[in-house]
Amino acid sequence: MTRPIRARIDLAALRHNHQLARRHMGSNRLWAVLKANAYGHGLLRCAQALAECELGGIGLVEIDSALALRAAGLHQPILLFEGCYSADEWPLLAEHDLIPVLHSMHQVDALCRAPLARPIPVYVKLNTGMNRLGLEAEELAGALARLKKSKRVTGITLMSHFAEADSGPEGRGISAQLQQFQRMSAGLDLPVCLANSAALLRYPETTRLPGAWARPGIMLYGAAPFPELKTAAELGLRPVMQLESALISVRSLKSGERIGYGGSFAAPQAMRIGVVACGYADGYPRHAPTGTPVLVAGQRTRTLGRVSMDKLCVDLTHLPEAAIGTPVELWGAHLPVDEVAQAAGTISYELLCALAARVPVVEV
Ligand SMILES: *Cc1c(COP(=O)(O)O)cnc(C)c1O
């Protein structure tokens, strides 16, 4: 017997979500974002599943992941969101057909000095208000001139990233950043790449610019980029990951008895509880409090007490049929990961990316 936990990865759902992104984009100019092991879903598996679609390209941050995809025989364009990290990596770009994002003058200089076997296309990232990566307005003209003079570059796309495409009605949205981008790019007549999932779904003006590409990540995995405004189901997205396990023990508590580490939950009256083979070492968030939703035999109930490394406890008071072996869904097709994330005070991205290597994956 193996431990009952597993992650089911629904590749048809992944392709459906990519198709939906394409429809919003009006083209296949999409960098399917597969960084962080495809947000926990498995890099190679997702890249291969999407290769069957009309895939524009693949967005990554890890160069080793890009090289792994090339070694596996995937020939799609690959964009590296953070460019290169050290001087020896630049020649690999020409060798393996990888497109860097140049996000600082330091990188522009490094590329212009690098021995490349042939010129390559590049993305130039502009800082329009996120204030993490990107060239400043006063650096752009110099950077473009240097790139042109270096003869190492075949084409340039301008890129920027929104800080608040997903924020609620009280947020600032994207308009200031979009205006700044338009000021910086005016007259340059270069293709652009702006939208993440939230902007792609919510701000069509970011995808309708001539030659525009987008960079959807979370929506491909069927989670909502702005779950407070619209659920994934309302957006037409289908969840790709289902984390499931089973009850490995059932017991009765007397009133006042406590559960697990720290005894943070005390039974207010006699109750039945179940123990699920899933803990934080599987990727379930330890900070999920008592009351986090969970499905037992398809019925909604709640977690109780602290999540431990290998287990968590659930309320079976209203589930008299539940017994050892009864299936449990932690998140997935019937319990949106967004709801679990919200209960745990985080976002779906963090839960999906945290899926632990010890959890067996089943492709469906
Ligand atoms: C991760 C990332 C994305 C994808 O964002 P989602 O919110 O998952 O759609 C897009 N662009 C950049 C630069 C990123 O780092």
The ligand as an SDF file (V2000), in Angstrom:
LIG
                    3D

 15 15  0  0  0  0  0  0  0  0999 V2000
    4.9940   34.9010  -13.5010 C   0  0  0  0  0  0  0  0  0  0  0  0
    4.9220   35.9560  -14.5170 C   0  0  0  0  0  0  0  0  0  0  0  0
    3.8000   36.0710  -15.3540 C   0  0  0  0  0  0  0  0  0  0  0  0
    2.5570   35.2390  -15.1790 C   0  0  0  0  0  0  0  0  0  0  0  0
    1.7040   35.8430  -14.2330 O   0  0  0  0  0  0  0  0  0  0  0  0
    0.2660   35.2360  -13.9120 P   0  0  0  0  0  0  0  0  0  0  0  0
   -0.2780   36.1720  -12.9010 O   0  0  0  0  0  0  0  0  0  0  0  0
    0.5070   33.8720  -13.3410 O   0  0  0  0  0  0  0  0  0  0  0  0
   -0.4820   35.1920  -15.1720 O   0  0  0  0  0  0  0  0  0  0  0  0
    3.8370   37.0100  -16.3640 C   0  0  0  0  0  0  0  0  0  0  0  0
    4.9200   37.8120  -16.5340 N   0  0  0  0  0  0  0  0  0  0  0  0
    5.9940   37.7450  -15.7270 C   0  0  0  0  0  0  0  0  0  0  0  0
    7.1250   38.6530  -15.9570 C   0  0  0  0  0  0  0  0  0  0  0  0
    6.0260   36.8270  -14.6930 C   0  0  0  0  0  0  0  0  0  0  0  0
    7.1050   36.7770  -13.9090 O   0  0  0  0  0  0  0  0  0  0  0  0
  1  2  1  0
  2  3  1  0
  2 14  2  0
  3  4  1  0
  3 10  2  0
  4  5  1  0
  5  6  1  0
  6  7  2  0
  6  8  1  0
  6  9  1  0
 10 11  1  0
 11 12  2  0
 12 13  1  0
 12 14  1  0
 14 15  1  0
M  END
$$$$
